[in-house]
């Protein structure tokens, strides 16, 4: 004996309307109002609603640092932050640190020290380093390594990243492990030509 159950077709559910709200964020010195769901991360607000794609989505769990931005001069992982919380605060992304024709000292140091390879982690590395400099807690290479340990680089450019950060941290001088300052020789610019 076989029983057959026939299920009546389910009524089509009306499409769910996602509740959104206006949120005004001060990003790179400009107020921008966007309409977002309350659970939207700061990272998604920046990338998807403001078209600021310099900040990268790496792990989306706060473990790689690719999404690092500055809020009131301090670094945060934007993938773990709800955008609504940051209304009224000063948010700075890699796009706000400098322009292609006017790099910040840290961006220029990254170029001079070849402190990037694929470039995916570079915006987060630079924002993290700028936050570290703003915080003023690091003076030595070991301290910089410790305070930037949350920013991962799969290409392994750590040595060059460290050199770039140390140069800016000490205005063109580097603190070596014994505590002495050593002046870094000026790097030739890429635009100079060889005869």
C-alpha positions in Angstrom: 0.0 0.0 0.0 1.5 3.2 -1.1 0.6 6.6 0.3 1.0 9.6 -1.9 1.1 13.0 -0.3 0.5 15.9 -2.6 1.5 19.2 -1.2 -0.5 22.1 -2.3 1.6 24.8 -3.9 2.7 27.5 -1.5 1.4 30.9 -2.0 4.1 33.2 -3.4 5.5 35.3 -0.6 5.7 39.0 -1.4 9.3 40.1 -1.7 10.7 41.2 1.6 11.5 44.8 1.8 14.8 45.4 3.5 14.5 48.2 6.1 16.9 51.0 5.3 17.7 54.3 6.9 19.6 57.4 6.0 23.1 57.5 7.4 25.5 60.5 7.1 29.2 59.6 7.2 32.1 62.1 7.1 34.5 60.3 4.8 37.8 61.9 3.7 36.5 65.3 4.8 33.1 65.2 3.1 29.7 64.4 4.5 27.8 61.8 2.4 24.3 60.6 3.2 23.5 57.0 2.0 20.5 54.8 2.5 21.5 51.5 4.1 20.2 48.7 6.2 21.2 49.0 9.9 23.4 45.9 9.7 25.6 47.3 6.9 29.3 47.2 7.7 31.4 50.3 7.3 33.4 48.4 4.7 30.4 47.6 2.6 29.1 51.2 3.0 32.5 52.5 1.7 32.8 50.1 -1.1 29.2 49.4 -2.3 27.5 52.7 -1.5 30.2 55.3 -1.8 32.3 53.7 -4.5 35.5 54.0 -2.4 37.1 50.7 -3.4 40.6 51.3 -2.1 39.6 49.7 1.2 39.7 45.9 0.5 37.5 43.0 1.7 39.9 40.2 2.6 38.7 37.8 5.2 35.6 39.7 6.3 36.2 38.5 9.8 38.7 41.1 11.1 41.7 38.8 10.9 43.7 40.1 7.9 43.6 44.0 8.2 42.9 44.6 4.4 39.9 46.6 5.4 41.7 49.0 7.9 40.6 52.6 7.8 41.1 55.5 10.2 38.3 56.8 12.5 39.2 60.0 14.3 42.9 59.1 13.5 42.7 55.6 15.0 42.7 52.4 13.0 39.8 50.0 12.9 38.8 46.9 10.9 35.9 48.3 8.9 34.5 44.8 8.2 33.6 44.5 11.9 32.2 48.0 12.3 28.5 48.9 11.7 28.4 52.0 9.5 25.6 53.6 11.6 27.9 53.7 14.6 30.3 56.0 12.8 27.9 58.9 12.1 29.6 62.2 13.4 33.1 60.7 13.3 35.9 61.5 10.9 36.5 58.5 8.7 39.6 58.4 6.5 40.3 55.8 3.8 43.4 55.3 1.6 41.8 57.7 -0.9 41.8 60.5 1.7 45.5 60.1 2.7 46.9 61.5 -0.6 46.3 61.8 -4.3 48.1 60.1 -7.2 49.9 63.4 -7.9 50.4 64.3 -4.2 51.2 61.2 -2.2 51.3 61.4 1.6 54.8 60.8 3.1 53.8 57.3 4.1 52.5 56.5 0.6 55.7 57.8 -0.9 57.8 55.8 1.5 55.9 52.6 0.4 56.8 53.4 -3.2 60.4 54.3 -2.4 60.9 51.1 -0.4 58.9 48.8 -2.8 56.7 47.9 0.1 54.1 46.1 -1.9 53.9 43.3 -4.4 50.4 42.4 -5.5 49.0 45.5 -3.8 45.9 44.0 -2.3 46.9 44.5 1.3 48.7 47.9 0.7 45.7 50.2 1.5 45.1 48.5 4.8 48.9 48.4 5.6 49.2 52.1 4.9 46.1 53.1 6.9 47.3 50.9 9.8 50.8 52.4 9.6 49.3 55.9 9.6 47.1 55.0 12.6 50.2 53.6 14.4 52.1 56.9 13.7 49.1 58.9 14.9 48.9 56.9 18.1 52.6 57.6 18.9 53.2 54.4 20.8 55.9 52.9 18.5 59.5 53.9 18.2 61.4 50.7 17.4 61.1 48.0 14.7 59.9 45.5 17.3 57.2 47.8 18.4 56.1 48.5 14.9 56.1 44.8 14.1 53.9 44.1 17.1 51.4 46.9 16.5 51.0 46.0 12.8 50.8 42.2 13.3 47.1 42.3 12.5 47.8 43.3 8.9 48.7 40.3 6.8 50.6 40.3 3.5 50.5 37.1 1.6 53.3 38.2 -0.7 55.7 38.6 2.2 56.7 42.3 1.8 57.0 42.8 5.5 60.6 43.9 5.5 60.0 46.6 3.0 56.7 47.6 4.8 58.7 47.9 8.0 61.4 50.0 6.3 58.8 52.4 4.9 57.0 52.8 8.2 60.3 53.4 10.1 61.4 56.0 7.6 58.2 58.1 8.1 58.1 57.4 11.8 61.5 59.0 12.3 61.4 61.6 9.5 63.9 59.9 7.2 65.8 58.1 10.0 65.5 54.6 11.2 65.9 53.3 14.7 68.0 50.2 14.6 67.7 47.5 17.2 70.4 49.0 19.5 68.4 52.2 19.7 70.5 54.5 17.5 69.1 56.6 14.6 70.6 56.0 11.2 69.9 58.4 8.3 68.5 56.8 5.2 70.2 58.0 2.1 67.9 59.8 -0.4 66.4 57.5 -2.9 66.6 58.6 -6.6 63.2 59.4 -8.0 61.6 57.1 -10.6 61.3 60.1 -12.9 65.0 60.7 -13.1 66.5 59.4 -16.3 69.9 57.8 -16.8 72.1 59.2 -19.6 
